[in-house]
Amino acid sequence: MDEFEALRLADYQGLDQKEAAKSMRISQQTFSRILRNARNLVAKGITTGSAIKIQGGQYVISTRIDSPQIQKPINQENSNKNTL
């Protein structure tokens, strides 16, 4: 889910890496590494026609940096697909 959130913040919402890292409560260097990995997975999925599966354990979704956070659990499944 970190890769999905990094893509959402940087590429969809247009935040710079410093702002996005602050939103995720991680360092800018860690954010950069997660974002690079996420973009690599998406590029691989698109260019090879592989499925891109988004999965994870517990996660928090926030529509704004300063909004209250709500935890929503999702199920984990084992898969050989590209996973964000």
C-alpha positions, 0 to 999 in steps of 0.5 A, a space after each residue: 500500500 505504500 507504493 500506491 499511496 506514494 503514486 497517489 500523492 506524487 503523481 495524482 495529487 501533484 505533491 512534491 516529494 517533501 510534502 508527500 513524505 510528510 503526509 506519509 510520516 516518512 523521510 523524503 529519501 524513503 518516499 523517493 525509494 518507494 515512489 521509484 519502486 512503484 513507478 517501476 512496477 506500474 511500468 512493468 505491468 503496462 509494458 508486459 501486460 501483467 496484472 497490477 494487484 493492489 493489496 496490503 494489510 492495515 492501511 490508512 486513507 486520508 483525503 487531505 494531509 490534515 484530515 482525520 485518518 480512518 483505518 480500513 483493513 483489506 484482505 491479503 492474498 498470495 499472488 504472482 502478480 505485480 503488487 503495489 
